[in-house]
Each structure stands twice: as structure tokens, then as C-alpha cells.
Amino acid sequence: MSSILTTTRALWVTDKIKCNYHPVIDESEILEKYYPLEIIEYSDSLKGFETLYKLEKLEIK
């Protein structure tokens, strides 16, 4: 018996930052156009549980 766990992501993004690296998102089709500032992941199977990733500071040297 196995269950399929579907995860949904809600992204708050900007098109002002151009960078091909993101510590959470590894999808080039997103990073080519946008840079995620906030990511909320949740699953309908796990009611009341969500994971929030939030960019607080970005330094490029």
C-alpha cells in the first residue's frame, strides 16, 4: 500500500534579480525569468503543515 504525496509550491518572485542559483529551487525555467523571494510548500495530504522559505538577504560578490 502506497500513497502519492503531491506538494504544491506558491512562489513570490522578482524579475529584477538575475541569478541561475537558488538554494531551494533547482528549476532553470523559473530561474531564467524570475528569482524566488518567498516559497511556500504544502501538501493537501498533510493538513495544517507548510514549509516557508524566505529570502532575507542577498549578497553577490
N, CA, C and O atoms as a DFTB+ gen file, in Angstrom:
244 C
 N C O
     1  1       0.838      -1.181       0.000
     2  2       0.000       0.000       0.000
     3  2       0.884       1.246       0.000
     4  3       1.721       1.412       0.887
     5  1       0.709       2.099      -0.963
     6  2       1.500       3.325      -1.012
     7  2       0.587       4.490      -1.349
     8  3      -0.436       4.333      -2.017
     9  1       0.976       5.644      -0.879
    10  2       0.200       6.851      -1.194
    11  2       1.080       7.813      -1.978
    12  3       2.295       7.858      -1.784
    13  1       0.471       8.562      -2.843
    14  2       1.195       9.555      -3.622
    15  2       1.038      10.892      -2.929
    16  3      -0.077      11.359      -2.696
    17  1       2.153      11.497      -2.604
    18  2       2.160      12.778      -1.905
    19  2       2.430      13.875      -2.923
    20  3       3.501      13.913      -3.529
    21  1       1.467      14.762      -3.113
    22  2       1.613      15.863      -4.051
    23  2       1.942      17.129      -3.274
    24  3       1.221      17.505      -2.349
    25  1       3.018      17.774      -3.648
    26  2       3.440      19.008      -2.998
    27  2       3.144      20.181      -3.920
    28  3       3.429      20.141      -5.117
    29  1       2.572      21.216      -3.343
    30  2       2.258      22.429      -4.087
    31  2       3.187      23.533      -3.616
    32  3       3.479      23.641      -2.425
    33  1       3.652      24.353      -4.549
    34  2       4.508      25.497      -4.220
    35  2       3.824      26.786      -4.636
    36  3       3.298      26.901      -5.743
    37  1       3.840      27.743      -3.739
    38  2       3.409      29.101      -4.069
    39  2       4.664      29.958      -4.025
    40  3       5.385      29.953      -3.027
    41  1       4.933      30.698      -5.103
    42  2       6.164      31.485      -5.207
    43  2       5.845      32.973      -5.296
    44  3       4.958      33.383      -6.044
    45  1       6.568      33.765      -4.535
    46  2       6.600      35.220      -4.695
    47  2       7.950      35.509      -5.313
    48  3       8.984      35.194      -4.723
    49  1       7.955      36.107      -6.499
    50  2       9.191      36.244      -7.271
    51  2       9.428      37.686      -7.689
    52  3       8.549      38.542      -7.583
    53  1      10.649      37.929      -8.170
    54  2      11.003      39.204      -8.789
    55  2      11.688      38.919     -10.120
    56  3      12.315      37.875     -10.300
    57  1      11.558      39.853     -11.038
    58  2      12.303      39.738     -12.293
    59  2      13.492      40.699     -12.299
    60  3      14.156      40.855     -13.324
    61  1      13.764      41.343     -11.161
    62  2      14.858      42.307     -11.039
    63  2      16.189      41.640     -10.678
    64  3      17.243      42.256     -10.838
    65  1      16.159      40.398     -10.196
    66  2      17.378      39.669      -9.832
    67  2      17.611      38.595     -10.880
    68  3      16.728      37.778     -11.140
    69  1      18.789      38.589     -11.479
    70  2      19.163      37.581     -12.469
    71  2      20.276      36.719     -11.879
    72  3      21.420      37.157     -11.759
    73  1      19.929      35.507     -11.520
    74  2      20.906      34.581     -10.938
    75  2      20.436      33.156     -11.244
    76  3      19.254      32.848     -11.091
    77  1      21.341      32.300     -11.668
    78  2      20.995      30.920     -12.009
    79  2      21.055      29.980     -10.822
    80  3      20.790      28.786     -10.966
    81  1      21.400      30.500      -9.645
    82  2      21.480      29.653      -8.451
    83  2      20.435      30.093      -7.435
    84  3      20.261      31.285      -7.180
    85  1      19.753      29.128      -6.870
    86  2      18.849      29.363      -5.751
    87  2      18.967      28.152      -4.836
    88  3      18.955      27.023      -5.325
    89  1      19.079      28.345      -3.528
    90  2      19.294      27.209      -2.626
    91  2      18.102      26.253      -2.510
    92  3      18.274      25.121      -2.061
    93  1      16.913      26.679      -2.901
    94  2      15.727      25.828      -2.771
    95  2      15.219      25.364      -4.134
    96  3      14.899      24.188      -4.307
    97  1      15.144      26.265      -5.088
    98  2      14.604      25.973      -6.412
    99  2      15.736      25.586      -7.354
   100  3      16.710      26.323      -7.504
   101  1      15.603      24.427      -7.985
   102  2      16.597      23.976      -8.959
   103  2      15.908      23.748     -10.305
   104  3      16.089      22.711     -10.944
   105  1      15.127      24.722     -10.714
   106  2      14.385      24.610     -11.962
   107  2      14.782      25.778     -12.863
   108  3      14.412      26.925     -12.612
   109  1      15.535      25.470     -13.907
   110  2      16.097      26.513     -14.762
   111  2      15.028      27.341     -15.449
   112  3      15.244      28.528     -15.695
   113  1      13.869      26.747     -15.772
   114  2      12.823      27.509     -16.445
   115  2      12.249      28.618     -15.564
   116  3      11.754      29.618     -16.083
   117  1      12.305      28.459     -14.269
   118  2      11.886      29.532     -13.345
   119  2      13.004      30.554     -13.202
   120  3      12.769      31.757     -13.307
   121  1      14.229      30.071     -12.961
   122  2      15.356      30.971     -12.700
   123  2      15.782      31.776     -13.922
   124  3      16.442      32.803     -13.772
   125  1      15.424      31.340     -15.121
   126  2      15.739      32.121     -16.323
   127  2      14.962      33.429     -16.363
   128  3      15.446      34.426     -16.898
   129  1      13.756      33.427     -15.797
   130  2      12.893      34.608     -15.855
   131  2      12.708      35.304     -14.514
   132  3      12.538      36.522     -14.463
   133  1      12.741      34.535     -13.427
   134  2      12.381      35.072     -12.115
   135  2      13.351      34.581     -11.043
   136  3      14.064      33.596     -11.232
   137  1      13.361      35.288      -9.921
   138  2      14.109      34.837      -8.757
   139  2      13.153      34.771      -7.576
   140  3      12.602      35.797      -7.176
   141  1      12.942      33.589      -7.009
   142  2      12.001      33.445      -5.901
   143  2      12.484      34.161      -4.628
   144  3      13.606      33.947      -4.168
   145  1      11.631      34.997      -4.084
   146  2      11.913      35.689      -2.832
   147  2      11.276      34.966      -1.648
   148  3      11.795      35.002      -0.532
   149  1      10.154      34.315      -1.905
   150  2       9.459      33.576      -0.864
   151  2       8.807      32.359      -1.500
   152  3       8.180      32.450      -2.555
   153  1       8.965      31.220      -0.837
   154  2       8.402      29.967      -1.335
   155  2       7.619      29.329      -0.198
   156  3       8.130      29.173       0.911
   157  1       6.381      28.965      -0.482
   158  2       5.559      28.249       0.480
   159  2       5.240      26.893      -0.135
   160  3       4.660      26.813      -1.217
   161  1       5.626      25.824       0.568
   162  2       5.345      24.471       0.117
   163  2       4.333      23.835       1.062
   164  3       4.447      23.942       2.283
   165  1       3.341      23.171       0.473
   166  2       2.347      22.482       1.296
   167  2       1.770      21.305       0.515
   168  3       1.913      21.209      -0.704
   169  1       1.125      20.430       1.243
   170  2       0.501      19.265       0.650
   171  2      -0.913      19.131       1.201
   172  3      -1.143      19.339       2.392
   173  1      -1.850      18.786       0.339
   174  2      -3.223      18.555       0.791
   175  2      -3.311      17.328       1.696
   176  3      -4.247      17.205       2.487
   177  1      -2.345      16.425       1.583
   178  2      -2.333      15.222       2.416
   179  2      -1.928      15.511       3.854
   180  3      -2.307      14.776       4.766
   181  1      -1.158      16.582       4.065
   182  2      -0.692      16.951       5.407
   183  2      -1.345      18.265       5.805
   184  3      -0.718      19.321       5.726
   185  1      -2.566      18.207       6.218
   186  2      -3.327      19.406       6.560
   187  2      -2.655      20.193       7.684
   188  3      -2.242      19.620       8.692
   189  1      -2.549      21.511       7.503
   190  2      -2.001      22.383       8.532
   191  2      -0.492      22.451       8.580
   192  3       0.062      23.124       9.449
   193  1       0.190      21.775       7.674
   194  2       1.655      21.761       7.659
   195  2       2.134      22.426       6.386
   196  3       1.732      22.043       5.288
   197  1       3.002      23.430       6.534
   198  2       3.613      24.065       5.373
   199  2       5.037      24.466       5.707
   200  3       5.389      24.685       6.866
   201  1       5.846      24.556       4.664
   202  2       7.234      24.973       4.814
   203  2       7.389      26.315       4.113
   204  3       6.977      26.480       2.965
   205  1       7.987      27.273       4.817
   206  2       8.186      28.618       4.279
   207  2       9.675      28.878       4.129
   208  3      10.438      28.732       5.083
   209  1      10.084      29.262       2.927
   210  2      11.445      29.702       2.647
   211  2      11.356      31.173       2.277
   212  3      10.597      31.549       1.383
   213  1      12.131      32.005       2.963
   214  2      12.040      33.448       2.742
   215  2      13.440      34.039       2.599
   216  3      14.297      33.846       3.462
   217  1      13.663      34.759       1.501
   218  2      14.936      35.433       1.275
   219  2      14.973      36.687       2.136
   220  3      14.154      37.590       1.962
   221  1      15.914      36.743       3.056
   222  2      16.041      37.906       3.925
   223  2      17.186      38.806       3.496
   224  3      17.136      40.020       3.691
   225  1      18.229      38.206       2.906
   226  2      19.375      38.997       2.499
   227  2      20.069      38.290       1.348
   228  3      20.216      37.068       1.352
   229  1      20.494      39.067       0.368
   230  2      21.199      38.509      -0.781
   231  2      22.432      39.372      -1.043
   232  3      22.324      40.575      -1.282
   233  1      23.598      38.740      -0.995
   234  2      24.842      39.434      -1.300
   235  2      25.533      38.694      -2.436
   236  3      25.750      37.484      -2.367
   237  1      25.868      39.428      -3.463
   238  2      26.601      38.854      -4.584
   239  2      27.937      39.574      -4.674
   240  3      28.000      40.796      -4.801
   241  1      29.005      38.781      -4.604
   242  2      30.345      39.375      -4.617
   243  2      31.093      38.908      -5.839
   244  3      32.245      39.292      -6.042
